[in-house]
Amino acid sequence: MSEVCVNQKELAARWKISHRTLERWRWAKEGPRYLKIGGRVVYRLSDVEAFERDVQSFPDHPPSEV
């Protein structure tokens, strides 16, 4: 079964943040898990949704940052 993936720009649009924020998070080892395939960064939708659930479980983390 194939996994649905989104690229950096699609994820940035989903969360209404800059794609540069995602780049910074990867550099700082923060944010959702990602895969690098031939120099291309993709995020599994299941990892994105898990990250969204984790962030929402912390009351001091505003949902607007997700």
N, CA, C and O atoms as a Maestro MAE file, in Angstrom:
{
 s_m_m2io_version
 :::
 2.0.0
}

f_m_ct {
 s_m_title
 :::
 protein
 m_atom[264] {
  # First column is atom index #
  i_m_mmod_type
  r_m_x_coord
  r_m_y_coord
  r_m_z_coord
  i_m_residue_number
  s_m_chain_name
  s_m_pdb_residue_name
  s_m_pdb_atom_name
  i_m_atomic_number
  :::
  1 25 0.845 -1.181 0.000 1 A "MET " " N  " 7
  2 3 0.000 0.000 0.000 1 A "MET " " CA " 6
  3 2 0.886 1.238 0.000 1 A "MET " " C  " 6
  4 15 1.841 1.316 0.773 1 A "MET " " O  " 8
  5 25 0.581 2.196 -0.852 2 A "SER " " N  " 7
  6 3 1.410 3.398 -0.932 2 A "SER " " CA " 6
  7 2 0.918 4.453 0.050 2 A "SER " " C  " 6
  8 15 -0.276 4.570 0.326 2 A "SER " " O  " 8
  9 25 1.852 5.195 0.553 3 A "GLU " " N  " 7
  10 3 1.583 6.249 1.540 3 A "GLU " " CA " 6
  11 2 1.440 7.583 0.817 3 A "GLU " " C  " 6
  12 15 2.198 7.872 -0.109 3 A "GLU " " O  " 8
  13 25 0.479 8.391 1.231 4 A "VAL " " N  " 7
  14 3 0.278 9.711 0.658 4 A "VAL " " CA " 6
  15 2 1.325 10.649 1.258 4 A "VAL " " C  " 6
  16 15 1.516 10.687 2.474 4 A "VAL " " O  " 8
  17 25 1.995 11.399 0.396 5 A "CYS " " N  " 7
  18 3 3.028 12.335 0.844 5 A "CYS " " CA " 6
  19 2 2.717 13.730 0.319 5 A "CYS " " C  " 6
  20 15 2.041 13.897 -0.696 5 A "CYS " " O  " 8
  21 25 3.229 14.725 1.038 6 A "VAL " " N  " 7
  22 3 3.117 16.115 0.590 6 A "VAL " " CA " 6
  23 2 4.516 16.711 0.565 6 A "VAL " " C  " 6
  24 15 5.387 16.308 1.335 6 A "VAL " " O  " 8
  25 25 4.721 17.666 -0.318 7 A "ASN " " N  " 7
  26 3 6.029 18.306 -0.367 7 A "ASN " " CA " 6
  27 2 6.045 19.513 0.577 7 A "ASN " " C  " 6
  28 15 5.040 19.836 1.209 7 A "ASN " " O  " 8
  29 25 7.179 20.154 0.657 8 A "GLN " " N  " 7
  30 3 7.374 21.273 1.587 8 A "GLN " " CA " 6
  31 2 6.387 22.412 1.330 8 A "GLN " " C  " 6
  32 15 5.820 22.960 2.275 8 A "GLN " " O  " 8
  33 25 6.179 22.768 0.079 9 A "LYS " " N  " 7
  34 3 5.283 23.884 -0.233 9 A "LYS " " CA " 6
  35 2 3.834 23.536 0.072 9 A "LYS " " C  " 6
  36 15 3.074 24.393 0.523 9 A "LYS " " O  " 8
  37 25 3.442 22.292 -0.168 10 A "GLU " " N  " 7
  38 3 2.076 21.871 0.146 10 A "GLU " " CA " 6
  39 2 1.838 21.895 1.657 10 A "GLU " " C  " 6
  40 15 0.777 22.324 2.111 10 A "GLU " " O  " 8
  41 25 2.813 21.442 2.426 11 A "LEU " " N  " 7
  42 3 2.674 21.451 3.880 11 A "LEU " " CA " 6
  43 2 2.656 22.880 4.417 11 A "LEU " " C  " 6
  44 15 1.878 23.195 5.318 11 A "LEU " " O  " 8
  45 25 3.501 23.736 3.874 12 A "ALA " " N  " 7
  46 3 3.520 25.142 4.295 12 A "ALA " " CA " 6
  47 2 2.163 25.787 4.026 12 A "ALA " " C  " 6
  48 15 1.675 26.566 4.845 12 A "ALA " " O  " 8
  49 25 1.552 25.470 2.889 13 A "ALA " " N  " 7
  50 3 0.232 26.023 2.569 13 A "ALA " " CA " 6
  51 2 -0.830 25.466 3.513 13 A "ALA " " C  " 6
  52 15 -1.727 26.196 3.934 13 A "ALA " " O  " 8
  53 25 -0.737 24.193 3.846 14 A "ARG " " N  " 7
  54 3 -1.694 23.561 4.772 14 A "ARG " " CA " 6
  55 2 -1.669 24.254 6.126 14 A "ARG " " C  " 6
  56 15 -2.718 24.471 6.733 14 A "ARG " " O  " 8
  57 25 -0.481 24.602 6.602 15 A "TRP " " N  " 7
  58 3 -0.326 25.208 7.928 15 A "TRP " " CA " 6
  59 2 -0.264 26.733 7.877 15 A "TRP " " C  " 6
  60 15 -0.174 27.387 8.916 15 A "TRP " " O  " 8
  61 25 -0.312 27.295 6.682 16 A "LYS " " N  " 7
  62 3 -0.248 28.758 6.504 16 A "LYS " " CA " 6
  63 2 1.013 29.346 7.145 16 A "LYS " " C  " 6
  64 15 0.968 30.341 7.868 16 A "LYS " " O  " 8
  65 25 2.135 28.690 6.850 17 A "ILE " " N  " 7
  66 3 3.439 29.168 7.312 17 A "ILE " " CA " 6
  67 2 4.370 29.231 6.102 17 A "ILE " " C  " 6
  68 15 4.034 28.735 5.027 17 A "ILE " " O  " 8
  69 25 5.519 29.833 6.281 18 A "SER " " N  " 7
  70 3 6.507 29.907 5.218 18 A "SER " " CA " 6
  71 2 7.201 28.558 5.042 18 A "SER " " C  " 6
  72 15 7.425 27.835 6.013 18 A "SER " " O  " 8
  73 25 7.535 28.229 3.804 19 A "HIS " " N  " 7
  74 3 8.292 26.995 3.584 19 A "HIS " " CA " 6
  75 2 9.675 27.095 4.236 19 A "HIS " " C  " 6
  76 15 10.301 26.078 4.534 19 A "HIS " " O  " 8
  77 25 10.144 28.322 4.455 20 A "ARG " " N  " 7
  78 3 11.429 28.528 5.132 20 A "ARG " " CA " 6
  79 2 11.360 28.083 6.591 20 A "ARG " " C  " 6
  80 15 12.357 27.629 7.152 20 A "ARG " " O  " 8
  81 25 10.184 28.212 7.202 21 A "THR " " N  " 7
  82 3 10.010 27.738 8.575 21 A "THR " " CA " 6
  83 2 10.231 26.237 8.634 21 A "THR " " C  " 6
  84 15 10.887 25.740 9.549 21 A "THR " " O  " 8
  85 25 9.693 25.519 7.670 22 A "LEU " " N  " 7
  86 3 9.899 24.069 7.617 22 A "LEU " " CA " 6
  87 2 11.375 23.738 7.433 22 A "LEU " " C  " 6
  88 15 11.877 22.789 8.035 22 A "LEU " " O  " 8
  89 25 12.068 24.510 6.610 23 A "GLU " " N  " 7
  90 3 13.504 24.299 6.410 23 A "GLU " " CA " 6
  91 2 14.266 24.508 7.716 23 A "GLU " " C  " 6
  92 15 15.162 23.739 8.065 23 A "GLU " " O  " 8
  93 25 13.884 25.572 8.428 24 A "ARG " " N  " 7
  94 3 14.542 25.863 9.707 24 A "ARG " " CA " 6
  95 2 14.255 24.749 10.712 24 A "ARG " " C  " 6
  96 15 15.156 24.340 11.444 24 A "ARG " " O  " 8
  97 25 13.031 24.256 10.760 25 A "TRP " " N  " 7
  98 3 12.685 23.168 11.668 25 A "TRP " " CA " 6
  99 2 13.491 21.917 11.354 25 A "TRP " " C  " 6
  100 15 13.944 21.225 12.266 25 A "TRP " " O  " 8
  101 25 13.673 21.621 10.069 26 A "ARG " " N  " 7
  102 3 14.472 20.435 9.718 26 A "ARG " " CA " 6
  103 2 15.903 20.610 10.186 26 A "ARG " " C  " 6
  104 15 16.500 19.673 10.717 26 A "ARG " " O  " 8
  105 25 16.458 21.787 9.999 27 A "TRP " " N  " 7
  106 3 17.830 22.065 10.418 27 A "TRP " " CA " 6
  107 2 17.965 21.923 11.935 27 A "TRP " " C  " 6
  108 15 18.973 21.420 12.431 27 A "TRP " " O  " 8
  109 25 16.935 22.375 12.669 28 A "ALA " " N  " 7
  110 3 16.949 22.332 14.138 28 A "ALA " " CA " 6
  111 2 16.436 20.990 14.678 28 A "ALA " " C  " 6
  112 15 16.348 20.801 15.892 28 A "ALA " " O  " 8
  113 25 16.101 20.066 13.779 29 A "LYS " " N  " 7
  114 3 15.555 18.762 14.149 29 A "LYS " " CA " 6
  115 2 14.254 18.905 14.946 29 A "LYS " " C  " 6
  116 15 14.045 18.225 15.951 29 A "LYS " " O  " 8
  117 25 13.397 19.794 14.478 30 A "GLU " " N  " 7
  118 3 12.072 20.013 15.053 30 A "GLU " " CA " 6
  119 2 11.041 19.712 13.978 30 A "GLU " " C  " 6
  120 15 11.399 19.406 12.840 30 A "GLU " " O  " 8
  121 25 9.779 19.795 14.326 31 A "GLY " " N  " 7
  122 3 8.723 19.615 13.338 31 A "GLY " " CA " 6
  123 2 8.449 18.155 13.051 31 A "GLY " " C  " 6
  124 15 8.978 17.273 13.727 31 A "GLY " " O  " 8
  125 25 7.620 17.898 12.045 32 A "PRO " " N  " 7
  126 3 7.234 16.528 11.726 32 A "PRO " " CA " 6
  127 2 8.371 15.756 11.057 32 A "PRO " " C  " 6
  128 15 9.297 16.341 10.495 32 A "PRO " " O  " 8
  129 25 8.275 14.434 11.133 33 A "ARG " " N  " 7
  130 3 9.255 13.580 10.449 33 A "ARG " " CA " 6
  131 2 9.154 13.826 8.946 33 A "ARG " " C  " 6
  132 15 8.091 14.166 8.425 33 A "ARG " " O  " 8
  133 25 10.271 13.648 8.271 34 A "TYR " " N  " 7
  134 3 10.292 13.842 6.818 34 A "TYR " " CA " 6
  135 2 11.199 12.814 6.182 34 A "TYR " " C  " 6
  136 15 11.986 12.151 6.858 34 A "TYR " " O  " 8
  137 25 11.079 12.690 4.879 35 A "LEU " " N  " 7
  138 3 11.934 11.803 4.104 35 A "LEU " " CA " 6
  139 2 12.653 12.631 3.064 35 A "LEU " " C  " 6
  140 15 12.100 13.590 2.525 35 A "LEU " " O  " 8
  141 25 13.872 12.262 2.788 36 A "LYS " " N  " 7
  142 3 14.612 12.900 1.712 36 A "LYS " " CA " 6
  143 2 14.812 11.845 0.628 36 A "LYS " " C  " 6
  144 15 15.497 10.844 0.839 36 A "LYS " " O  " 8
  145 25 14.219 12.078 -0.506 37 A "ILE " " N  " 7
  146 3 14.284 11.121 -1.607 37 A "ILE " " CA " 6
  147 2 14.946 11.802 -2.794 37 A "ILE " " C  " 6
  148 15 14.346 12.661 -3.440 37 A "ILE " " O  " 8
  149 25 16.165 11.422 -3.073 38 A "GLY " " N  " 7
  150 3 16.891 12.017 -4.195 38 A "GLY " " CA " 6
  151 2 17.013 13.523 -4.089 38 A "GLY " " C  " 6
  152 15 16.898 14.223 -5.095 38 A "GLY " " O  " 8
  153 25 17.244 14.033 -2.895 39 A "GLY " " N  " 7
  154 3 17.390 15.466 -2.705 39 A "GLY " " CA " 6
  155 2 16.072 16.202 -2.526 39 A "GLY " " C  " 6
  156 15 16.054 17.405 -2.267 39 A "GLY " " O  " 8
  157 25 14.981 15.484 -2.665 40 A "ARG " " N  " 7
  158 3 13.650 16.077 -2.515 40 A "ARG " " CA " 6
  159 2 13.088 15.737 -1.144 40 A "ARG " " C  " 6
  160 15 13.165 14.586 -0.712 40 A "ARG " " O  " 8
  161 25 12.532 16.711 -0.464 41 A "VAL " " N  " 7
  162 3 11.967 16.500 0.870 41 A "VAL " " CA " 6
  163 2 10.470 16.268 0.744 41 A "VAL " " C  " 6
  164 15 9.766 17.045 0.099 41 A "VAL " " O  " 8
  165 25 9.986 15.197 1.361 42 A "VAL " " N  " 7
  166 3 8.550 14.918 1.406 42 A "VAL " " CA " 6
  167 2 8.165 14.539 2.833 42 A "VAL " " C  " 6
  168 15 8.975 14.029 3.607 42 A "VAL " " O  " 8
  169 25 6.919 14.803 3.147 43 A "TYR " " N  " 7
  170 3 6.361 14.489 4.453 43 A "TYR " " CA " 6
  171 2 5.225 13.492 4.254 43 A "TYR " " C  " 6
  172 15 4.328 13.726 3.444 43 A "TYR " " O  " 8
  173 25 5.258 12.381 4.989 44 A "ARG " " N  " 7
  174 3 4.144 11.445 4.947 44 A "ARG " " CA " 6
  175 2 2.953 12.095 5.638 44 A "ARG " " C  " 6
  176 15 3.095 12.685 6.709 44 A "ARG " " O  " 8
  177 25 1.794 11.985 5.030 45 A "LEU " " N  " 7
  178 3 0.598 12.590 5.600 45 A "LEU " " CA " 6
  179 2 0.320 12.031 6.988 45 A "LEU " " C  " 6
  180 15 -0.151 12.762 7.859 45 A "LEU " " O  " 8
  181 25 0.598 10.766 7.211 46 A "SER " " N  " 7
  182 3 0.376 10.175 8.541 46 A "SER " " CA " 6
  183 2 1.293 10.822 9.580 46 A "SER " " C  " 6
  184 15 0.879 11.012 10.724 46 A "SER " " O  " 8
  185 25 2.536 11.166 9.206 47 A "ASP " " N  " 7
  186 3 3.458 11.844 10.127 47 A "ASP " " CA " 6
  187 2 2.996 13.277 10.400 47 A "ASP " " C  " 6
  188 15 3.107 13.769 11.523 47 A "ASP " " O  " 8
  189 25 2.482 13.936 9.369 48 A "VAL " " N  " 7
  190 3 1.975 15.308 9.520 48 A "VAL " " CA " 6
  191 2 0.798 15.313 10.489 48 A "VAL " " C  " 6
  192 15 0.735 16.147 11.393 48 A "VAL " " O  " 8
  193 25 -0.130 14.386 10.299 49 A "GLU " " N  " 7
  194 3 -1.306 14.324 11.167 49 A "GLU " " CA " 6
  195 2 -0.928 13.960 12.599 49 A "GLU " " C  " 6
  196 15 -1.528 14.477 13.543 49 A "GLU " " O  " 8
  197 25 0.051 13.084 12.776 50 A "ALA " " N  " 7
  198 3 0.531 12.743 14.123 50 A "ALA " " CA " 6
  199 2 1.148 13.958 14.792 50 A "ALA " " C  " 6
  200 15 0.931 14.186 15.983 50 A "ALA " " O  " 8
  201 25 1.910 14.736 14.049 51 A "PHE " " N  " 7
  202 3 2.521 15.948 14.591 51 A "PHE " " CA " 6
  203 2 1.435 16.951 14.982 51 A "PHE " " C  " 6
  204 15 1.530 17.595 16.027 51 A "PHE " " O  " 8
  205 25 0.412 17.082 14.150 52 A "GLU " " N  " 7
  206 3 -0.687 17.993 14.463 52 A "GLU " " CA " 6
  207 2 -1.382 17.586 15.760 52 A "GLU " " C  " 6
  208 15 -1.713 18.442 16.580 52 A "GLU " " O  " 8
  209 25 -1.603 16.288 15.949 53 A "ARG " " N  " 7
  210 3 -2.230 15.811 17.190 53 A "ARG " " CA " 6
  211 2 -1.341 16.103 18.393 53 A "ARG " " C  " 6
  212 15 -1.829 16.533 19.438 53 A "ARG " " O  " 8
  213 25 -0.039 15.870 18.251 54 A "ASP " " N  " 7
  214 3 0.897 16.098 19.358 54 A "ASP " " CA " 6
  215 2 0.937 17.563 19.753 54 A "ASP " " C  " 6
  216 15 0.914 17.883 20.942 54 A "ASP " " O  " 8
  217 25 0.996 18.446 18.788 55 A "VAL " " N  " 7
  218 3 1.082 19.878 19.077 55 A "VAL " " CA " 6
  219 2 -0.203 20.364 19.730 55 A "VAL " " C  " 6
  220 15 -0.152 21.192 20.640 55 A "VAL " " O  " 8
  221 25 -1.339 19.874 19.289 56 A "GLN " " N  " 7
  222 3 -2.608 20.313 19.858 56 A "GLN " " CA " 6
  223 2 -2.804 19.812 21.273 56 A "GLN " " C  " 6
  224 15 -3.643 20.342 22.001 56 A "GLN " " O  " 8
  225 25 -2.051 18.804 21.680 57 A "SER " " N  " 7
  226 3 -2.198 18.276 23.036 57 A "SER " " CA " 6
  227 2 -1.472 19.139 24.066 57 A "SER " " C  " 6
  228 15 -1.629 18.917 25.266 57 A "SER " " O  " 8
  229 25 -0.677 20.120 23.622 58 A "PHE " " N  " 7
  230 3 0.005 21.021 24.519 58 A "PHE " " CA " 6
  231 2 -0.735 22.347 24.554 58 A "PHE " " C  " 6
  232 15 -0.774 23.047 23.542 58 A "PHE " " O  " 8
  233 25 -1.332 22.720 25.701 59 A "PRO " " N  " 7
  234 3 -2.143 23.928 25.761 59 A "PRO " " CA " 6
  235 2 -1.370 25.224 25.533 59 A "PRO " " C  " 6
  236 15 -1.960 26.222 25.120 59 A "PRO " " O  " 8
  237 25 -0.072 25.230 25.791 60 A "ASP " " N  " 7
  238 3 0.715 26.463 25.609 60 A "ASP " " CA " 6
  239 2 1.170 26.647 24.171 60 A "ASP " " C  " 6
  240 15 1.856 27.623 23.868 60 A "ASP " " O  " 8
  241 25 0.811 25.747 23.290 61 A "HIS " " N  " 7
  242 3 1.206 25.801 21.881 61 A "HIS " " CA " 6
  243 2 -0.010 26.192 21.051 61 A "HIS " " C  " 6
  244 15 -0.866 25.345 20.798 61 A "HIS " " O  " 8
  245 25 -0.117 27.449 20.618 62 A "PRO " " N  " 7
  246 3 -1.300 27.890 19.881 62 A "PRO " " CA " 6
  247 2 -1.509 27.106 18.602 62 A "PRO " " C  " 6
  248 15 -0.538 26.822 17.900 62 A "PRO " " O  " 8
  249 25 -2.749 26.741 18.269 63 A "PRO " " N  " 7
  250 3 -3.046 26.002 17.038 63 A "PRO " " CA " 6
  251 2 -2.614 26.745 15.789 63 A "PRO " " C  " 6
  252 15 -2.378 26.113 14.760 63 A "PRO " " O  " 8
  253 25 -2.502 28.074 15.842 64 A "SER " " N  " 7
  254 3 -2.123 28.833 14.656 64 A "SER " " CA " 6
  255 2 -0.697 28.522 14.213 64 A "SER " " C  " 6
  256 15 -0.327 28.810 13.074 64 A "SER " " O  " 8
  257 25 0.112 27.933 15.105 65 A "GLU " " N  " 7
  258 3 1.483 27.594 14.751 65 A "GLU " " CA " 6
  259 2 1.573 26.239 14.069 65 A "GLU " " C  " 6
  260 15 2.665 25.813 13.692 65 A "GLU " " O  " 8
  261 25 0.466 25.562 13.905 66 A "VAL " " N  " 7
  262 3 0.464 24.258 13.268 66 A "VAL " " CA " 6
  263 2 -0.035 24.377 11.876 66 A "VAL " " C  " 6
  264 15 -0.115 23.378 11.161 66 A "VAL " " O  " 8
  :::
 }
 m_bond[263] {
  # First column is bond index #
  i_m_from
  i_m_to
  i_m_order
  :::
  1 1 2 1
  2 2 3 1
  3 3 4 2
  4 3 5 1
  5 5 6 1
  6 6 7 1
  7 7 8 2
  8 7 9 1
  9 9 10 1
  10 10 11 1
  11 11 12 2
  12 11 13 1
  13 13 14 1
  14 14 15 1
  15 15 16 2
  16 15 17 1
  17 17 18 1
  18 18 19 1
  19 19 20 2
  20 19 21 1
  21 21 22 1
  22 22 23 1
  23 23 24 2
  24 23 25 1
  25 25 26 1
  26 26 27 1
  27 27 28 2
  28 27 29 1
  29 29 30 1
  30 30 31 1
  31 31 32 2
  32 31 33 1
  33 33 34 1
  34 34 35 1
  35 35 36 2
  36 35 37 1
  37 37 38 1
  38 38 39 1
  39 39 40 2
  40 39 41 1
  41 41 42 1
  42 42 43 1
  43 43 44 2
  44 43 45 1
  45 45 46 1
  46 46 47 1
  47 47 48 2
  48 47 49 1
  49 49 50 1
  50 50 51 1
  51 51 52 2
  52 51 53 1
  53 53 54 1
  54 54 55 1
  55 55 56 2
  56 55 57 1
  57 57 58 1
  58 58 59 1
  59 59 60 2
  60 59 61 1
  61 61 62 1
  62 62 63 1
  63 63 64 2
  64 63 65 1
  65 65 66 1
  66 66 67 1
  67 67 68 2
  68 67 69 1
  69 69 70 1
  70 70 71 1
  71 71 72 2
  72 71 73 1
  73 73 74 1
  74 74 75 1
  75 75 76 2
  76 75 77 1
  77 77 78 1
  78 78 79 1
  79 79 80 2
  80 79 81 1
  81 81 82 1
  82 82 83 1
  83 83 84 2
  84 83 85 1
  85 85 86 1
  86 86 87 1
  87 87 88 2
  88 87 89 1
  89 89 90 1
  90 90 91 1
  91 91 92 2
  92 91 93 1
  93 93 94 1
  94 94 95 1
  95 95 96 2
  96 95 97 1
  97 97 98 1
  98 98 99 1
  99 99 100 2
  100 99 101 1
  101 101 102 1
  102 102 103 1
  103 103 104 2
  104 103 105 1
  105 105 106 1
  106 106 107 1
  107 107 108 2
  108 107 109 1
  109 109 110 1
  110 110 111 1
  111 111 112 2
  112 111 113 1
  113 113 114 1
  114 114 115 1
  115 115 116 2
  116 115 117 1
  117 117 118 1
  118 118 119 1
  119 119 120 2
  120 119 121 1
  121 121 122 1
  122 122 123 1
  123 123 124 2
  124 123 125 1
  125 125 126 1
  126 126 127 1
  127 127 128 2
  128 127 129 1
  129 129 130 1
  130 130 131 1
  131 131 132 2
  132 131 133 1
  133 133 134 1
  134 134 135 1
  135 135 136 2
  136 135 137 1
  137 137 138 1
  138 138 139 1
  139 139 140 2
  140 139 141 1
  141 141 142 1
  142 142 143 1
  143 143 144 2
  144 143 145 1
  145 145 146 1
  146 146 147 1
  147 147 148 2
  148 147 149 1
  149 149 150 1
  150 150 151 1
  151 151 152 2
  152 151 153 1
  153 153 154 1
  154 154 155 1
  155 155 156 2
  156 155 157 1
  157 157 158 1
  158 158 159 1
  159 159 160 2
  160 159 161 1
  161 161 162 1
  162 162 163 1
  163 163 164 2
  164 163 165 1
  165 165 166 1
  166 166 167 1
  167 167 168 2
  168 167 169 1
  169 169 170 1
  170 170 171 1
  171 171 172 2
  172 171 173 1
  173 173 174 1
  174 174 175 1
  175 175 176 2
  176 175 177 1
  177 177 178 1
  178 178 179 1
  179 179 180 2
  180 179 181 1
  181 181 182 1
  182 182 183 1
  183 183 184 2
  184 183 185 1
  185 185 186 1
  186 186 187 1
  187 187 188 2
  188 187 189 1
  189 189 190 1
  190 190 191 1
  191 191 192 2
  192 191 193 1
  193 193 194 1
  194 194 195 1
  195 195 196 2
  196 195 197 1
  197 197 198 1
  198 198 199 1
  199 199 200 2
  200 199 201 1
  201 201 202 1
  202 202 203 1
  203 203 204 2
  204 203 205 1
  205 205 206 1
  206 206 207 1
  207 207 208 2
  208 207 209 1
  209 209 210 1
  210 210 211 1
  211 211 212 2
  212 211 213 1
  213 213 214 1
  214 214 215 1
  215 215 216 2
  216 215 217 1
  217 217 218 1
  218 218 219 1
  219 219 220 2
  220 219 221 1
  221 221 222 1
  222 222 223 1
  223 223 224 2
  224 223 225 1
  225 225 226 1
  226 226 227 1
  227 227 228 2
  228 227 229 1
  229 229 230 1
  230 230 231 1
  231 231 232 2
  232 231 233 1
  233 233 234 1
  234 234 235 1
  235 235 236 2
  236 235 237 1
  237 237 238 1
  238 238 239 1
  239 239 240 2
  240 239 241 1
  241 241 242 1
  242 242 243 1
  243 243 244 2
  244 243 245 1
  245 245 246 1
  246 246 247 1
  247 247 248 2
  248 247 249 1
  249 249 250 1
  250 250 251 1
  251 251 252 2
  252 251 253 1
  253 253 254 1
  254 254 255 1
  255 255 256 2
  256 255 257 1
  257 257 258 1
  258 258 259 1
  259 259 260 2
  260 259 261 1
  261 261 262 1
  262 262 263 1
  263 263 264 2
  :::
 }
}
